Amino acid sequence: MNDSPLSDIHRLVWTALMAALIAAGAYANLPIGPVPVSMQTFFVTLAGFVLGPRRGALAVGLYLLAGTAGLPVFAGGKSGLGHLLGPTGGFLVGFMVMALVSGLARTASGVTWARGFVFGILGMAALFAMGLVWLKFSLDLTWSRAWYAGVAPFLLWGLVKTGMAVAVGRVLARARLMPANA
């Protein structure tokens, strides 16, 4: 796609779409503890793959802003600054880092399997690190209890969702639906 005013609109629409999909992913969740399994990490990783690091993080920022402003976009229909600063806040803020790191996989031609998995897993590791620390201190847990509550149950799910995001990102690139790099 050529760099034109329409390219700017295309990128803006994709940024808003990814923010909306991250919010929708919060409603597709399985509550298994203080941190639910949701489709959000799939959409956060996909945002990085589709939009690149800067715009992927921007899409997550838009999502966080909507939730902080009171729209019920966090898991379980929650919203507000109190929820953002609660036990799952590290995961929510970590979404921005996850999208940024995942976005590093993006090249002019899209996302390869190898780059997608490497940067997707690195993004997931950053997310889990931030979420683990925040969960530990917000609930006054030991490191092992925080690990078993906030990370261990999600490792396999994260790998599956990373693979799905790579596959979808590759399909979007082949169909030439991804916005141009900005």
C-alpha positions in Angstrom: 0.0 0.0 0.0 1.4 3.4 -0.9 1.9 6.0 1.8 -1.0 8.4 1.2 -3.7 10.1 3.3 -5.7 6.9 2.9 -2.9 4.9 4.4 -3.1 7.1 7.5 -6.8 6.4 7.7 -6.3 2.7 7.1 -3.8 2.6 10.0 -6.1 4.6 12.3 -9.0 2.3 11.5 -6.8 -0.8 12.2 -5.6 0.7 15.5 -9.2 1.4 16.7 -10.3 -2.1 15.4 -7.5 -3.8 17.4 -8.4 -1.8 20.5 -12.0 -2.9 20.1 -11.0 -6.6 19.6 -8.9 -6.5 22.7 -11.9 -5.3 24.6 -14.1 -8.0 23.0 -11.5 -10.6 24.0 -12.1 -9.7 27.6 -15.6 -11.1 27.3 -14.4 -14.4 26.0 -12.9 -15.6 29.3 -12.7 -18.5 31.6 -12.4 -17.3 35.3 -10.0 -19.8 36.9 -8.6 -17.5 39.7 -7.7 -13.9 40.3 -6.5 -13.7 36.6 -9.0 -15.1 34.0 -8.0 -16.9 30.8 -9.2 -14.6 28.0 -8.7 -14.0 24.3 -7.2 -10.7 25.1 -3.6 -11.9 24.8 -4.4 -13.3 21.3 -5.6 -9.9 20.2 -2.8 -8.0 21.9 -0.2 -10.2 20.1 -2.1 -9.9 16.9 -2.2 -6.1 17.3 1.6 -6.1 17.5 1.9 -8.3 14.4 -0.6 -6.3 12.4 0.2 -2.8 13.5 3.9 -3.0 14.4 5.4 -2.1 17.8 4.4 1.5 18.1 0.8 1.3 16.8 0.2 -2.1 18.5 1.1 -0.5 21.9 -1.1 2.5 20.9 -4.1 0.2 20.3 -3.6 -1.3 23.8 -3.2 2.2 25.2 -6.5 3.2 23.6 -8.1 0.1 25.2 -6.7 0.9 28.6 -7.9 4.5 28.3 -11.4 3.3 27.5 -11.4 1.0 30.5 -10.0 3.6 32.8 -12.6 6.1 31.6 -15.4 3.8 32.7 -16.3 1.7 29.7 -16.7 -2.0 30.8 -13.9 -3.4 28.6 -11.8 -5.2 31.2 -12.4 -8.9 32.0 -15.7 -9.5 33.6 -17.1 -6.2 32.3 -15.1 -4.3 34.9 -13.8 -0.7 34.4 -12.2 2.2 36.2 -8.9 3.2 37.6 -9.4 1.1 40.6 -9.5 -2.1 38.5 -6.5 -1.0 36.5 -4.6 -0.6 39.8 -6.0 -3.9 41.2 -4.5 -7.4 41.2 -4.7 -7.8 37.4 -3.3 -4.3 36.7 0.2 -5.6 36.0 -1.3 -7.8 33.2 -3.3 -4.9 31.8 -0.3 -2.6 31.7 1.8 -5.5 30.5 -0.4 -5.7 27.4 1.3 -2.6 26.1 4.7 -4.1 26.4 3.5 -7.4 25.0 2.1 -5.6 21.9 5.3 -3.6 21.5 7.6 -6.6 21.7 5.3 -8.7 19.5 5.3 -5.9 17.0 9.0 -6.3 16.5 8.2 -9.5 14.6 6.6 -7.4 11.8 8.5 -6.9 8.6 7.5 -5.2 5.4 6.1 -8.5 4.1 4.3 -9.5 7.3 5.2 -12.0 10.0 7.2 -15.2 9.5 6.5 -18.2 11.7 9.9 -18.0 13.4 9.9 -14.3 14.1 6.2 -14.5 15.2 6.9 -17.2 17.7 10.1 -15.7 19.0 8.7 -12.2 19.5 5.3 -13.5 20.6 6.9 -15.6 23.3 9.2 -12.7 24.3 6.1 -10.5 24.6 4.3 -13.1 26.6 7.3 -13.4 28.9 7.3 -9.6 29.5 3.5 -9.7 30.2 3.9 -12.5 32.7 6.9 -10.8 34.4 4.9 -7.6 34.9 1.7 -9.4 35.9 3.6 -11.6 38.4 5.3 -8.8 40.2 2.1 -6.7 40.3 0.0 -9.7 41.5 2.5 -10.6 44.2 2.6 -7.2 45.7 -1.0 -6.2 45.3 -2.3 -9.4 47.1 0.8 -9.8 49.4 1.5 -13.3 48.0 4.7 -15.3 48.1 6.6 -15.5 44.8 5.5 -19.2 44.4 1.8 -18.5 45.1 1.9 -15.5 42.7 3.5 -17.8 40.1 0.9 -20.6 40.5 -2.0 -18.1 40.6 -1.0 -15.7 37.8 1.4 -17.4 35.5 1.6 -21.2 35.6 -2.1 -21.8 34.5 -1.6 -19.5 31.5 1.6 -20.8 30.0 0.1 -23.4 27.7 -2.8 -21.1 26.8 -0.3 -18.4 25.9 1.6 -20.6 23.6 -1.6 -21.7 21.8 -2.8 -18.1 21.4 0.6 -17.0 20.2 0.5 -19.7 17.5 -3.0 -18.6 16.5 -1.9 -14.9 16.3 1.0 -15.9 14.1 -1.3 -17.8 11.8 -3.9 -15.0 11.6 -1.2 -12.4 11.1 0.2 -14.4 8.2 -3.2 -14.8 6.6 -3.8 -11.0 6.9 -0.4 -10.3 5.3 -1.0 -12.7 2.4 -4.5 -11.1 1.8 -2.7 -7.7 1.9 -5.1 -6.4 4.6 -2.5 -5.3 7.0 -1.8 -1.5 7.2 1.5 -0.2 5.8 4.3 0.2 8.3 4.3 3.7 9.9 
